[in-house]
Each structure stands twice: as structure tokens, then as C-alpha cells.
Amino acid sequence: ALLVSSTLALALPSVEEVQNQVAKGNFAQAQAMMEEVVAAKPGSARAQYIYAEILAHNKRYSEASAAAASSSQSASTS
């Protein structure tokens, strides 16, 4: 099981890959990539924060607010 989770972690998009999509204006792709990361790492304040920024850009404000709140909560418990 450890090998499977290690392989899964390696398959997650990196911050740089997500930022590249944002720089190209591919916000839908960046959002999909971050949904993967947040699902795999729900306690990551950084992932939640980046996801919130992308959601806000995509005018999904209530979801962005929830992701930002999760980011803040994750950061305060770390």
C-alpha cells in the first residue's frame, strides 16, 4: 500500500505545473489540477490557498471562500 500511495503522490501536479497553466490562461485546467491536489492533500494550507485563488478567478466565489477558510484553518492547526 505504501508503494501505491508513493506513486500517487508523484503523479500529483506540481505548483509549477499549475502556475504554468495559470500563466497560459488555462484556469479550467489549473482548477482541475488543484482539485486533484486538494483531494490528495486536504490538510495542505498552501494547496487550499492556491485552489481558492483559482476558484475566485473562475468566479466561483462561494467555493473560493470555503477553500480560503480551509487554508486558514489548516495553517492555524499546523
All heavy atoms as TSV, in Angstrom:
chain	resi	resn	atom	element	x	y	z
A	1	ALA	N	N	0.830	-1.204	0.000
A	1	ALA	CA	C	0.000	0.000	0.000
A	1	ALA	C	C	0.866	1.256	0.000
A	1	ALA	O	O	0.506	2.240	-0.591
A	1	ALA	CB	C	-0.924	0.009	1.203
A	2	LEU	N	N	2.020	1.187	0.658
A	2	LEU	CA	C	2.915	2.346	0.691
A	2	LEU	C	C	3.420	2.681	-0.698
A	2	LEU	O	O	3.475	3.847	-1.078
A	2	LEU	CB	C	4.090	2.089	1.632
A	2	LEU	CG	C	5.100	3.228	1.777
A	2	LEU	CD1	C	4.402	4.485	2.277
A	2	LEU	CD2	C	6.201	2.842	2.722
A	3	LEU	N	N	3.758	1.681	-1.481
A	3	LEU	CA	C	4.245	1.904	-2.834
A	3	LEU	C	C	3.171	2.587	-3.686
A	3	LEU	O	O	3.468	3.508	-4.424
A	3	LEU	CB	C	4.673	0.588	-3.483
A	3	LEU	CG	C	5.176	0.688	-4.925
A	3	LEU	CD1	C	6.418	1.578	-4.979
A	3	LEU	CD2	C	5.492	-0.682	-5.473
A	4	VAL	N	N	1.937	2.156	-3.543
A	4	VAL	CA	C	0.840	2.746	-4.303
A	4	VAL	C	C	0.664	4.214	-3.935
A	4	VAL	O	O	0.551	5.067	-4.809
A	4	VAL	CB	C	-0.479	1.970	-4.073
A	4	VAL	CG1	C	-1.647	2.690	-4.718
A	4	VAL	CG2	C	-0.350	0.562	-4.628
A	5	SER	N	N	0.683	4.550	-2.652
A	5	SER	CA	C	0.492	5.943	-2.257
A	5	SER	C	C	1.685	6.798	-2.659
A	5	SER	O	O	1.535	7.964	-2.992
A	5	SER	CB	C	0.199	6.069	-0.764
A	5	SER	OG	O	1.294	5.613	-0.008
A	6	SER	N	N	2.891	6.239	-2.653
A	6	SER	CA	C	4.062	6.978	-3.106
A	6	SER	C	C	3.959	7.285	-4.590
A	6	SER	O	O	4.275	8.376	-5.036
A	6	SER	CB	C	5.343	6.185	-2.850
A	6	SER	OG	O	5.538	6.020	-1.478
A	7	THR	N	N	3.497	6.319	-5.359
A	7	THR	CA	C	3.323	6.523	-6.796
A	7	THR	C	C	2.257	7.578	-7.047
A	7	THR	O	O	2.425	8.445	-7.899
A	7	THR	CB	C	2.939	5.197	-7.476
A	7	THR	OG1	O	3.943	4.232	-7.175
A	7	THR	CG2	C	2.823	5.358	-8.969
A	8	LEU	N	N	1.188	7.545	-6.288
A	8	LEU	CA	C	0.117	8.522	-6.441
A	8	LEU	C	C	0.626	9.925	-6.136
A	8	LEU	O	O	0.345	10.861	-6.865
A	8	LEU	CB	C	-1.059	8.180	-5.517
A	8	LEU	CG	C	-2.257	9.134	-5.563
A	8	LEU	CD1	C	-2.866	9.153	-6.962
A	8	LEU	CD2	C	-3.290	8.742	-4.543
A	9	ALA	N	N	1.403	10.051	-5.084
A	9	ALA	CA	C	1.931	11.357	-4.712
A	9	ALA	C	C	2.823	11.921	-5.813
A	9	ALA	O	O	2.824	13.119	-6.060
A	9	ALA	CB	C	2.692	11.272	-3.397
A	10	LEU	N	N	3.585	11.067	-6.471
A	10	LEU	CA	C	4.450	11.527	-7.554
A	10	LEU	C	C	3.644	11.987	-8.765
A	10	LEU	O	O	4.115	12.802	-9.542
A	10	LEU	CB	C	5.427	10.420	-7.966
A	10	LEU	CG	C	6.464	10.016	-6.927
A	10	LEU	CD1	C	7.282	8.842	-7.429
A	10	LEU	CD2	C	7.367	11.186	-6.581
A	11	ALA	N	N	2.440	11.466	-8.908
A	11	ALA	CA	C	1.615	11.796	-10.062
A	11	ALA	C	C	0.857	13.114	-9.887
A	11	ALA	O	O	0.287	13.611	-10.844
A	11	ALA	CB	C	0.629	10.667	-10.323
A	12	LEU	N	N	0.860	13.681	-8.693
A	12	LEU	CA	C	0.136	14.933	-8.471
A	12	LEU	C	C	0.811	16.082	-9.210
A	12	LEU	O	O	2.030	16.140	-9.282
A	12	LEU	CB	C	0.078	15.268	-6.978
A	12	LEU	CG	C	-0.799	14.380	-6.125
A	12	LEU	CD1	C	-0.649	14.749	-4.655
A	12	LEU	CD2	C	-2.242	14.470	-6.555
A	13	PRO	N	N	0.017	17.005	-9.715
A	13	PRO	CA	C	0.597	18.175	-10.378
A	13	PRO	C	C	1.413	19.008	-9.385
A	13	PRO	O	O	1.043	19.131	-8.219
A	13	PRO	CB	C	-0.620	18.963	-10.849
A	13	PRO	CG	C	-1.770	18.032	-10.768
A	13	PRO	CD	C	-1.433	17.008	-9.744
A	14	SER	N	N	2.495	19.569	-9.856
A	14	SER	CA	C	3.318	20.433	-9.012
A	14	SER	C	C	2.788	21.859	-9.045
A	14	SER	O	O	2.006	22.227	-9.941
A	14	SER	CB	C	4.761	20.417	-9.500
A	14	SER	OG	O	4.862	21.085	-10.749
A	15	VAL	N	N	3.217	22.653	-8.095
A	15	VAL	CA	C	2.834	24.063	-8.066
A	15	VAL	C	C	3.263	24.734	-9.377
A	15	VAL	O	O	2.515	25.521	-9.958
A	15	VAL	CB	C	3.466	24.784	-6.857
A	15	VAL	CG1	C	3.251	26.281	-6.925
A	15	VAL	CG2	C	2.905	24.229	-5.566
A	16	GLU	N	N	4.458	24.395	-9.853
A	16	GLU	CA	C	4.967	24.980	-11.095
A	16	GLU	C	C	4.082	24.631	-12.284
A	16	GLU	O	O	3.813	25.483	-13.133
A	16	GLU	CB	C	6.406	24.515	-11.360
A	16	GLU	CG	C	7.416	25.035	-10.366
A	16	GLU	CD	C	7.391	24.309	-9.013
A	16	GLU	OE1	O	6.944	23.136	-8.940
A	16	GLU	OE2	O	7.798	24.934	-8.021
A	17	GLU	N	N	3.611	23.381	-12.342
A	17	GLU	CA	C	2.724	22.973	-13.441
A	17	GLU	C	C	1.417	23.745	-13.395
A	17	GLU	O	O	0.911	24.199	-14.435
A	17	GLU	CB	C	2.458	21.472	-13.375
A	17	GLU	CG	C	3.660	20.618	-13.717
A	17	GLU	CD	C	3.454	19.143	-13.448
A	17	GLU	OE1	O	2.783	18.790	-12.443
A	17	GLU	OE2	O	3.968	18.341	-14.238
A	18	VAL	N	N	0.883	23.917	-12.195
A	18	VAL	CA	C	-0.359	24.680	-12.046
A	18	VAL	C	C	-0.123	26.138	-12.433
A	18	VAL	O	O	-0.902	26.736	-13.181
A	18	VAL	CB	C	-0.907	24.570	-10.603
A	18	VAL	CG1	C	-2.101	25.492	-10.404
A	18	VAL	CG2	C	-1.282	23.128	-10.284
A	19	GLN	N	N	0.970	26.721	-11.946
A	19	GLN	CA	C	1.282	28.109	-12.282
A	19	GLN	C	C	1.487	28.294	-13.782
A	19	GLN	O	O	1.106	29.332	-14.331
A	19	GLN	CB	C	2.512	28.579	-11.509
A	19	GLN	CG	C	2.225	28.762	-10.034
A	19	GLN	CD	C	3.471	29.072	-9.217
A	19	GLN	OE1	O	4.583	28.744	-9.597
A	19	GLN	NE2	N	3.267	29.698	-8.076
A	20	ASN	N	N	2.079	27.311	-14.446
A	20	ASN	CA	C	2.236	27.387	-15.897
A	20	ASN	C	C	0.884	27.451	-16.597
A	20	ASN	O	O	0.713	28.202	-17.555
A	20	ASN	CB	C	3.043	26.194	-16.426
A	20	ASN	CG	C	4.515	26.301	-16.123
A	20	ASN	OD1	O	5.041	27.391	-15.890
A	20	ASN	ND2	N	5.200	25.168	-16.117
A	21	GLN	N	N	-0.066	26.657	-16.123
A	21	GLN	CA	C	-1.409	26.687	-16.711
A	21	GLN	C	C	-2.073	28.050	-16.479
A	21	GLN	O	O	-2.709	28.592	-17.380
A	21	GLN	CB	C	-2.275	25.552	-16.151
A	21	GLN	CG	C	-1.831	24.171	-16.572
A	21	GLN	CD	C	-1.781	24.005	-18.076
A	21	GLN	OE1	O	-2.690	24.400	-18.805
A	21	GLN	NE2	N	-0.691	23.425	-18.557
A	22	VAL	N	N	-1.902	28.592	-15.280
A	22	VAL	CA	C	-2.460	29.913	-14.967
A	22	VAL	C	C	-1.833	30.963	-15.885
A	22	VAL	O	O	-2.535	31.809	-16.451
A	22	VAL	CB	C	-2.248	30.265	-13.474
A	22	VAL	CG1	C	-2.556	31.725	-13.200
A	22	VAL	CG2	C	-3.104	29.359	-12.594
A	23	ALA	N	N	-0.511	30.913	-16.046
A	23	ALA	CA	C	0.191	31.880	-16.892
A	23	ALA	C	C	-0.291	31.823	-18.339
A	23	ALA	O	O	-0.320	32.845	-19.029
A	23	ALA	CB	C	1.697	31.632	-16.826
A	24	LYS	N	N	-0.687	30.638	-18.787
A	24	LYS	CA	C	-1.201	30.465	-20.150
A	24	LYS	C	C	-2.675	30.840	-20.261
A	24	LYS	O	O	-3.244	30.810	-21.347
A	24	LYS	CB	C	-1.025	29.013	-20.598
A	24	LYS	CG	C	0.416	28.590	-20.765
A	24	LYS	CD	C	0.472	27.115	-21.132
A	24	LYS	CE	C	1.891	26.606	-21.212
A	24	LYS	NZ	N	1.928	25.149	-21.485
A	25	GLY	N	N	-3.307	31.158	-19.115
A	25	GLY	CA	C	-4.728	31.481	-19.119
A	25	GLY	C	C	-5.629	30.271	-19.078
A	25	GLY	O	O	-6.834	30.380	-19.269
A	26	ASN	N	N	-5.070	29.103	-18.798
A	26	ASN	CA	C	-5.843	27.860	-18.736
A	26	ASN	C	C	-6.348	27.636	-17.309
A	26	ASN	O	O	-5.935	26.692	-16.633
A	26	ASN	CB	C	-4.979	26.679	-19.189
A	26	ASN	CG	C	-4.548	26.786	-20.622
A	26	ASN	OD1	O	-5.229	27.401	-21.438
A	26	ASN	ND2	N	-3.416	26.200	-20.945
A	27	PHE	N	N	-7.256	28.495	-16.872
A	27	PHE	CA	C	-7.723	28.431	-15.493
A	27	PHE	C	C	-8.571	27.190	-15.216
A	27	PHE	O	O	-8.533	26.657	-14.112
A	27	PHE	CB	C	-8.478	29.707	-15.124
A	27	PHE	CG	C	-7.566	30.886	-15.000
A	27	PHE	CD1	C	-7.349	31.729	-16.079
A	27	PHE	CD2	C	-6.890	31.132	-13.818
A	27	PHE	CE1	C	-6.481	32.805	-15.978
A	27	PHE	CE2	C	-6.017	32.205	-13.696
A	27	PHE	CZ	C	-5.809	33.043	-14.783
A	28	ALA	N	N	-9.316	26.716	-16.205
A	28	ALA	CA	C	-10.111	25.497	-16.005
A	28	ALA	C	C	-9.176	24.300	-15.779
A	28	ALA	O	O	-9.427	23.471	-14.902
A	28	ALA	CB	C	-11.033	25.250	-17.190
A	29	GLN	N	N	-8.100	24.238	-16.549
A	29	GLN	CA	C	-7.117	23.156	-16.381
A	29	GLN	C	C	-6.429	23.276	-15.027
A	29	GLN	O	O	-6.241	22.294	-14.323
A	29	GLN	CB	C	-6.088	23.194	-17.514
A	29	GLN	CG	C	-5.016	22.132	-17.396
A	29	GLN	CD	C	-5.546	20.710	-17.518
A	29	GLN	OE1	O	-6.562	20.460	-18.165
A	29	GLN	NE2	N	-4.873	19.771	-16.887
A	30	ALA	N	N	-6.057	24.505	-14.648
A	30	ALA	CA	C	-5.408	24.727	-13.348
A	30	ALA	C	C	-6.341	24.319	-12.215
A	30	ALA	O	O	-5.909	23.707	-11.231
A	30	ALA	CB	C	-5.002	26.185	-13.207
A	31	GLN	N	N	-7.626	24.629	-12.351
A	31	GLN	CA	C	-8.600	24.255	-11.330
A	31	GLN	C	C	-8.697	22.742	-11.220
A	31	GLN	O	O	-8.683	22.195	-10.112
A	31	GLN	CB	C	-9.970	24.850	-11.653
A	31	GLN	CG	C	-11.028	24.486	-10.628
A	31	GLN	CD	C	-12.385	25.082	-10.952
A	31	GLN	OE1	O	-12.471	26.165	-11.530
A	31	GLN	NE2	N	-13.433	24.376	-10.600
A	32	ALA	N	N	-8.762	22.054	-12.342
A	32	ALA	CA	C	-8.841	20.590	-12.322
A	32	ALA	C	C	-7.597	19.991	-11.666
A	32	ALA	O	O	-7.694	19.036	-10.885
A	32	ALA	CB	C	-9.005	20.057	-13.744
A	33	MET	N	N	-6.437	20.566	-11.973
A	33	MET	CA	C	-5.195	20.077	-11.372
A	33	MET	C	C	-5.216	20.273	-9.857
A	33	MET	O	O	-4.838	19.384	-9.094
A	33	MET	CB	C	-4.002	20.808	-11.992
A	33	MET	CG	C	-3.796	20.480	-13.463
A	33	MET	SD	S	-2.648	21.611	-14.292
A	33	MET	CE	C	-1.081	20.897	-13.804
A	34	MET	N	N	-5.682	21.432	-9.417
A	34	MET	CA	C	-5.713	21.705	-7.985
A	34	MET	C	C	-6.770	20.874	-7.271
A	34	MET	O	O	-6.600	20.527	-6.107
A	34	MET	CB	C	-5.925	23.197	-7.721
A	34	MET	CG	C	-4.690	24.037	-7.994
A	34	MET	SD	S	-3.163	23.421	-7.205
A	34	MET	CE	C	-3.612	23.436	-5.472
A	35	GLU	N	N	-7.852	20.533	-7.946
A	35	GLU	CA	C	-8.854	19.648	-7.337
A	35	GLU	C	C	-8.207	18.306	-6.999
A	35	GLU	O	O	-8.486	17.723	-5.950
A	35	GLU	CB	C	-10.048	19.467	-8.274
A	35	GLU	CG	C	-10.930	20.698	-8.310
A	35	GLU	CD	C	-11.981	20.685	-9.399
A	35	GLU	OE1	O	-11.988	19.776	-10.260
A	35	GLU	OE2	O	-12.790	21.633	-9.417
A	36	GLU	N	N	-7.328	17.837	-7.893
A	36	GLU	CA	C	-6.585	16.599	-7.648
A	36	GLU	C	C	-5.695	16.721	-6.412
A	36	GLU	O	O	-5.668	15.841	-5.554
A	36	GLU	CB	C	-5.668	16.340	-8.853
A	36	GLU	CG	C	-5.853	15.040	-9.556
A	36	GLU	CD	C	-4.827	14.906	-10.667
A	36	GLU	OE1	O	-4.991	15.552	-11.721
A	36	GLU	OE2	O	-3.865	14.141	-10.462
A	37	VAL	N	N	-4.973	17.821	-6.341
A	37	VAL	CA	C	-4.037	18.037	-5.234
A	37	VAL	C	C	-4.789	18.152	-3.912
A	37	VAL	O	O	-4.411	17.527	-2.918
A	37	VAL	CB	C	-3.168	19.294	-5.478
A	37	VAL	CG1	C	-2.301	19.606	-4.271
A	37	VAL	CG2	C	-2.298	19.111	-6.723
A	38	VAL	N	N	-5.853	18.946	-3.890
A	38	VAL	CA	C	-6.624	19.155	-2.656
A	38	VAL	C	C	-7.270	17.845	-2.194
A	38	VAL	O	O	-7.313	17.565	-0.998
A	38	VAL	CB	C	-7.675	20.272	-2.855
A	38	VAL	CG1	C	-8.660	20.334	-1.706
A	38	VAL	CG2	C	-6.970	21.612	-3.020
A	39	ALA	N	N	-7.723	17.036	-3.139
A	39	ALA	CA	C	-8.315	15.746	-2.765
A	39	ALA	C	C	-7.265	14.830	-2.122
A	39	ALA	O	O	-7.553	14.121	-1.166
A	39	ALA	CB	C	-8.925	15.073	-3.987
A	40	ALA	N	N	-6.047	14.887	-2.652
A	40	ALA	CA	C	-4.976	14.031	-2.127
A	40	ALA	C	C	-4.362	14.585	-0.846
A	40	ALA	O	O	-3.874	13.827	-0.011
A	40	ALA	CB	C	-3.889	13.855	-3.184
A	41	LYS	N	N	-4.386	15.911	-0.710
A	41	LYS	CA	C	-3.759	16.563	0.453
A	41	LYS	C	C	-4.723	17.587	1.067
A	41	LYS	O	O	-4.470	18.788	1.031
A	41	LYS	CB	C	-2.480	17.279	0.018
A	41	LYS	CG	C	-1.439	16.370	-0.566
A	41	LYS	CD	C	-0.207	17.172	-0.963
A	41	LYS	CE	C	0.861	16.265	-1.508
A	41	LYS	NZ	N	2.101	16.999	-1.797
A	42	PRO	N	N	-5.821	17.119	1.654
A	42	PRO	CA	C	-6.831	18.054	2.169
A	42	PRO	C	C	-6.332	18.947	3.305
A	42	PRO	O	O	-6.899	20.005	3.541
A	42	PRO	CB	C	-7.966	17.131	2.632
A	42	PRO	CG	C	-7.329	15.802	2.837
A	42	PRO	CD	C	-6.182	15.730	1.874
A	43	GLY	N	N	-5.274	18.566	3.984
A	43	GLY	CA	C	-4.755	19.372	5.084
A	43	GLY	C	C	-3.693	20.375	4.675
A	43	GLY	O	O	-3.141	21.071	5.522
A	44	SER	N	N	-3.419	20.476	3.375
A	44	SER	CA	C	-2.384	21.386	2.894
A	44	SER	C	C	-2.934	22.803	2.759
A	44	SER	O	O	-3.744	23.087	1.875
A	44	SER	CB	C	-1.836	20.916	1.546
A	44	SER	OG	O	-1.001	21.912	0.983
A	45	ALA	N	N	-2.466	23.684	3.637
A	45	ALA	CA	C	-2.919	25.082	3.594
A	45	ALA	C	C	-2.523	25.727	2.270
A	45	ALA	O	O	-3.308	26.479	1.684
A	45	ALA	CB	C	-2.334	25.858	4.765
A	46	ARG	N	N	-1.322	25.430	1.799
A	46	ARG	CA	C	-0.859	26.028	0.542
A	46	ARG	C	C	-1.741	25.594	-0.633
A	46	ARG	O	O	-2.128	26.417	-1.474
A	46	ARG	CB	C	0.586	25.638	0.289
A	46	ARG	CG	C	1.169	26.303	-0.943
A	46	ARG	CD	C	2.629	25.987	-1.091
A	46	ARG	NE	N	3.192	26.731	-2.203
A	46	ARG	CZ	C	4.299	26.416	-2.818
A	46	ARG	NH1	N	5.007	25.380	-2.394
A	46	ARG	NH2	N	4.742	27.119	-3.826
A	47	ALA	N	N	-2.062	24.309	-0.697
A	47	ALA	CA	C	-2.907	23.802	-1.778
A	47	ALA	C	C	-4.290	24.448	-1.726
A	47	ALA	O	O	-4.830	24.863	-2.755
A	47	ALA	CB	C	-3.023	22.279	-1.700
A	48	GLN	N	N	-4.852	24.549	-0.528
A	48	GLN	CA	C	-6.175	25.167	-0.377
A	48	GLN	C	C	-6.140	26.635	-0.813
A	48	GLN	O	O	-7.060	27.124	-1.454
A	48	GLN	CB	C	-6.656	25.066	1.077
A	48	GLN	CG	C	-6.976	23.675	1.530
A	48	GLN	CD	C	-8.273	23.133	0.960
A	48	GLN	OE1	O	-9.073	23.839	0.355
A	48	GLN	NE2	N	-8.500	21.850	1.158
A	49	TYR	N	N	-5.055	27.338	-0.467
A	49	TYR	CA	C	-4.922	28.750	-0.813
A	49	TYR	C	C	-4.834	28.942	-2.331
A	49	TYR	O	O	-5.528	29.783	-2.908
A	49	TYR	CB	C	-3.692	29.351	-0.116
A	49	TYR	CG	C	-3.491	30.799	-0.440
A	49	TYR	CD1	C	-4.242	31.772	0.203
A	49	TYR	CD2	C	-2.565	31.200	-1.395
A	49	TYR	CE1	C	-4.073	33.118	-0.103
A	49	TYR	CE2	C	-2.388	32.534	-1.706
A	49	TYR	CZ	C	-3.145	33.490	-1.060
A	49	TYR	OH	O	-2.983	34.808	-1.367
A	50	ILE	N	N	-3.991	28.154	-2.978
A	50	ILE	CA	C	-3.849	28.249	-4.435
A	50	ILE	C	C	-5.170	27.903	-5.115
A	50	ILE	O	O	-5.607	28.577	-6.054
A	50	ILE	CB	C	-2.713	27.327	-4.928
A	50	ILE	CG1	C	-1.361	27.834	-4.420
A	50	ILE	CG2	C	-2.715	27.218	-6.455
A	50	ILE	CD1	C	-0.219	26.852	-4.601
A	51	TYR	N	N	-5.823	26.867	-4.603
A	51	TYR	CA	C	-7.123	26.456	-5.140
A	51	TYR	C	C	-8.142	27.586	-4.982
A	51	TYR	O	O	-8.890	27.885	-5.924
A	51	TYR	CB	C	-7.570	25.188	-4.414
A	51	TYR	CG	C	-8.836	24.553	-4.922
A	51	TYR	CD1	C	-9.041	24.324	-6.267
A	51	TYR	CD2	C	-9.821	24.136	-4.037
A	51	TYR	CE1	C	-10.200	23.721	-6.724
A	51	TYR	CE2	C	-10.978	23.517	-4.478
A	51	TYR	CZ	C	-11.164	23.313	-5.833
A	51	TYR	OH	O	-12.312	22.705	-6.282
A	52	ALA	N	N	-8.142	28.244	-3.839
A	52	ALA	CA	C	-9.072	29.354	-3.604
A	52	ALA	C	C	-8.836	30.482	-4.600
A	52	ALA	O	O	-9.799	31.058	-5.136
A	52	ALA	CB	C	-8.926	29.877	-2.174
A	53	GLU	N	N	-7.578	30.799	-4.869
A	53	GLU	CA	C	-7.269	31.857	-5.834
A	53	GLU	C	C	-7.795	31.519	-7.229
A	53	GLU	O	O	-8.362	32.368	-7.912
A	53	GLU	CB	C	-5.762	32.083	-5.916
A	53	GLU	CG	C	-5.179	32.796	-4.722
A	53	GLU	CD	C	-3.710	33.103	-4.934
A	53	GLU	OE1	O	-2.975	32.246	-5.477
A	53	GLU	OE2	O	-3.310	34.216	-4.570
A	54	ILE	N	N	-7.610	30.280	-7.629
A	54	ILE	CA	C	-8.069	29.854	-8.961
A	54	ILE	C	C	-9.594	29.856	-9.031
A	54	ILE	O	O	-10.184	30.326	-10.009
A	54	ILE	CB	C	-7.476	28.481	-9.322
A	54	ILE	CG1	C	-5.957	28.612	-9.510
A	54	ILE	CG2	C	-8.130	27.908	-10.572
A	54	ILE	CD1	C	-5.218	27.301	-9.585
A	55	LEU	N	N	-10.237	29.364	-7.980
A	55	LEU	CA	C	-11.707	29.379	-7.948
A	55	LEU	C	C	-12.236	30.810	-8.036
A	55	LEU	O	O	-13.201	31.076	-8.765
A	55	LEU	CB	C	-12.215	28.709	-6.668
A	55	LEU	CG	C	-12.097	27.192	-6.620
A	55	LEU	CD1	C	-12.367	26.685	-5.208
A	55	LEU	CD2	C	-13.048	26.539	-7.618
A	56	ALA	N	N	-11.609	31.722	-7.321
A	56	ALA	CA	C	-12.053	33.124	-7.364
A	56	ALA	C	C	-11.893	33.691	-8.773
A	56	ALA	O	O	-12.774	34.397	-9.268
A	56	ALA	CB	C	-11.274	33.957	-6.352
A	57	HIS	N	N	-10.790	33.370	-9.412
A	57	HIS	CA	C	-10.587	33.843	-10.790
A	57	HIS	C	C	-11.672	33.304	-11.712
A	57	HIS	O	O	-12.109	33.991	-12.631
A	57	HIS	CB	C	-9.211	33.443	-11.315
A	57	HIS	CG	C	-8.959	34.027	-12.660
A	57	HIS	ND1	N	-9.372	33.419	-13.821
A	57	HIS	CD2	C	-8.368	35.194	-13.032
A	57	HIS	CE1	C	-9.043	34.183	-14.847
A	57	HIS	NE2	N	-8.430	35.259	-14.394
A	58	ASN	N	N	-12.118	32.073	-11.444
A	58	ASN	CA	C	-13.170	31.442	-12.243
A	58	ASN	C	C	-14.570	31.851	-11.794
A	58	ASN	O	O	-15.547	31.247	-12.213
A	58	ASN	CB	C	-13.008	29.919	-12.206
A	58	ASN	CG	C	-11.796	29.453	-12.975
A	58	ASN	OD1	O	-11.275	30.158	-13.823
A	58	ASN	ND2	N	-11.328	28.251	-12.685
A	59	LYS	N	N	-14.636	32.875	-10.943
A	59	LYS	CA	C	-15.913	33.439	-10.446
A	59	LYS	C	C	-16.748	32.425	-9.664
A	59	LYS	O	O	-17.964	32.498	-9.624
A	59	LYS	CB	C	-16.725	34.043	-11.593
A	59	LYS	CG	C	-16.032	35.213	-12.256
A	59	LYS	CD	C	-16.871	35.799	-13.355
A	59	LYS	CE	C	-16.326	37.016	-14.025
A	59	LYS	NZ	N	-14.965	37.253	-14.192
A	60	ARG	N	N	-16.063	31.500	-9.004
A	60	ARG	CA	C	-16.739	30.523	-8.141
A	60	ARG	C	C	-16.471	30.959	-6.704
A	60	ARG	O	O	-15.740	30.320	-5.956
A	60	ARG	CB	C	-16.228	29.127	-8.456
A	60	ARG	CG	C	-16.601	28.727	-9.901
A	60	ARG	CD	C	-16.060	27.425	-10.314
A	60	ARG	NE	N	-16.759	26.343	-9.630
A	60	ARG	CZ	C	-16.567	25.079	-9.880
A	60	ARG	NH1	N	-15.733	24.695	-10.810
A	60	ARG	NH2	N	-17.214	24.155	-9.206
A	61	TYR	N	N	-17.090	32.095	-6.357
A	61	TYR	CA	C	-16.743	32.805	-5.124
A	61	TYR	C	C	-17.071	32.045	-3.850
A	61	TYR	O	O	-16.281	32.069	-2.909
A	61	TYR	CB	C	-17.393	34.186	-5.124
A	61	TYR	CG	C	-16.964	35.013	-6.309
A	61	TYR	CD1	C	-17.882	35.449	-7.255
A	61	TYR	CD2	C	-15.623	35.349	-6.498
A	61	TYR	CE1	C	-17.484	36.203	-8.345
A	61	TYR	CE2	C	-15.205	36.094	-7.592
A	61	TYR	CZ	C	-16.146	36.523	-8.505
A	61	TYR	OH	O	-15.740	37.253	-9.586
A	62	SER	N	N	-18.218	31.382	-3.781
A	62	SER	CA	C	-18.553	30.670	-2.538
A	62	SER	C	C	-17.590	29.501	-2.315
A	62	SER	O	O	-17.160	29.259	-1.184
A	62	SER	CB	C	-20.011	30.207	-2.534
A	62	SER	OG	O	-20.250	29.304	-3.589
A	63	GLU	N	N	-17.226	28.815	-3.390
A	63	GLU	CA	C	-16.252	27.721	-3.258
A	63	GLU	C	C	-14.874	28.273	-2.901
A	63	GLU	O	O	-14.148	27.671	-2.107
A	63	GLU	CB	C	-16.164	26.929	-4.559
A	63	GLU	CG	C	-17.419	26.130	-4.869
A	63	GLU	CD	C	-17.369	25.546	-6.259
A	63	GLU	OE1	O	-16.676	24.525	-6.430
A	63	GLU	OE2	O	-18.012	26.113	-7.162
A	64	ALA	N	N	-14.529	29.421	-3.483
A	64	ALA	CA	C	-13.244	30.059	-3.170
A	64	ALA	C	C	-13.190	30.446	-1.701
A	64	ALA	O	O	-12.170	30.254	-1.033
A	64	ALA	CB	C	-13.031	31.282	-4.052
A	65	SER	N	N	-14.294	30.970	-1.194
A	65	SER	CA	C	-14.358	31.358	0.210
A	65	SER	C	C	-14.172	30.143	1.119
A	65	SER	O	O	-13.441	30.203	2.113
A	65	SER	CB	C	-15.697	32.042	0.492
A	65	SER	OG	O	-15.808	32.381	1.843
A	66	ALA	N	N	-14.806	29.035	0.758
A	66	ALA	CA	C	-14.675	27.819	1.557
A	66	ALA	C	C	-13.240	27.283	1.520
A	66	ALA	O	O	-12.693	26.866	2.548
A	66	ALA	CB	C	-15.647	26.752	1.060
A	67	ALA	N	N	-12.610	27.325	0.356
A	67	ALA	CA	C	-11.229	26.858	0.237
A	67	ALA	C	C	-10.286	27.770	1.017
A	67	ALA	O	O	-9.359	27.301	1.672
A	67	ALA	CB	C	-10.813	26.782	-1.231
A	68	ALA	N	N	-10.545	29.071	0.980
A	68	ALA	CA	C	-9.717	30.017	1.735
A	68	ALA	C	C	-9.875	29.772	3.233
A	68	ALA	O	O	-8.897	29.814	3.984
A	68	ALA	CB	C	-10.084	31.447	1.381
A	69	ALA	N	N	-11.094	29.503	3.672
A	69	ALA	CA	C	-11.329	29.204	5.088
A	69	ALA	C	C	-10.600	27.919	5.483
A	69	ALA	O	O	-10.001	27.844	6.563
A	69	ALA	CB	C	-12.824	29.088	5.369
A	70	SER	N	N	-10.622	26.916	4.603
A	70	SER	CA	C	-9.890	25.672	4.870
A	70	SER	C	C	-8.399	25.931	4.953
A	70	SER	O	O	-7.700	25.365	5.787
A	70	SER	CB	C	-10.155	24.643	3.771
A	70	SER	OG	O	-11.469	24.175	3.836
A	71	SER	N	N	-7.915	26.817	4.081
A	71	SER	CA	C	-6.500	27.183	4.093
A	71	SER	C	C	-6.128	27.807	5.417
A	71	SER	O	O	-5.129	27.446	6.047
A	71	SER	CB	C	-6.202	28.159	2.956
A	71	SER	OG	O	-4.915	28.705	3.080
A	72	SER	N	N	-6.938	28.732	5.867
A	72	SER	CA	C	-6.681	29.428	7.123
A	72	SER	C	C	-6.737	28.446	8.293
A	72	SER	O	O	-5.881	28.481	9.185
A	72	SER	CB	C	-7.702	30.544	7.323
A	72	SER	OG	O	-7.530	31.181	8.537
A	73	GLN	N	N	-7.719	27.573	8.282
A	73	GLN	CA	C	-7.865	26.594	9.360
A	73	GLN	C	C	-6.675	25.623	9.363
A	73	GLN	O	O	-6.122	25.315	10.415
A	73	GLN	CB	C	-9.177	25.836	9.199
A	73	GLN	CG	C	-9.455	24.888	10.345
A	73	GLN	CD	C	-10.808	24.225	10.193
A	73	GLN	OE1	O	-11.307	24.040	9.099
A	73	GLN	NE2	N	-11.396	23.869	11.320
A	74	SER	N	N	-6.269	25.167	8.183
A	74	SER	CA	C	-5.128	24.245	8.091
A	74	SER	C	C	-3.852	24.922	8.582
A	74	SER	O	O	-3.041	24.307	9.262
A	74	SER	CB	C	-4.931	23.778	6.647
A	74	SER	OG	O	-5.998	22.979	6.241
A	75	ALA	N	N	-3.682	26.178	8.232
A	75	ALA	CA	C	-2.484	26.913	8.631
A	75	ALA	C	C	-2.443	27.124	10.139
A	75	ALA	O	O	-1.379	27.045	10.756
A	75	ALA	CB	C	-2.410	28.248	7.914
A	76	SER	N	N	-3.583	27.368	10.739
A	76	SER	CA	C	-3.605	27.641	12.189
A	76	SER	C	C	-3.428	26.386	13.026
A	76	SER	O	O	-3.027	26.468	14.177
A	76	SER	CB	C	-4.883	28.374	12.572
A	76	SER	OG	O	-6.000	27.533	12.401
A	77	THR	N	N	-3.698	25.210	12.444
A	77	THR	CA	C	-3.522	23.968	13.194
A	77	THR	C	C	-2.157	23.334	12.939
A	77	THR	O	O	-1.843	22.311	13.519
A	77	THR	CB	C	-4.631	22.950	12.869
A	77	THR	OG1	O	-4.614	22.670	11.461
A	77	THR	CG2	C	-5.991	23.467	13.297
A	78	SER	N	N	-1.370	23.925	12.049
A	78	SER	CA	C	-0.032	23.378	11.741
A	78	SER	C	C	0.983	23.840	12.744
A	78	SER	O	O	0.957	24.861	13.286
A	78	SER	CB	C	0.407	23.814	10.349
A	78	SER	OG	O	-0.463	23.275	9.387
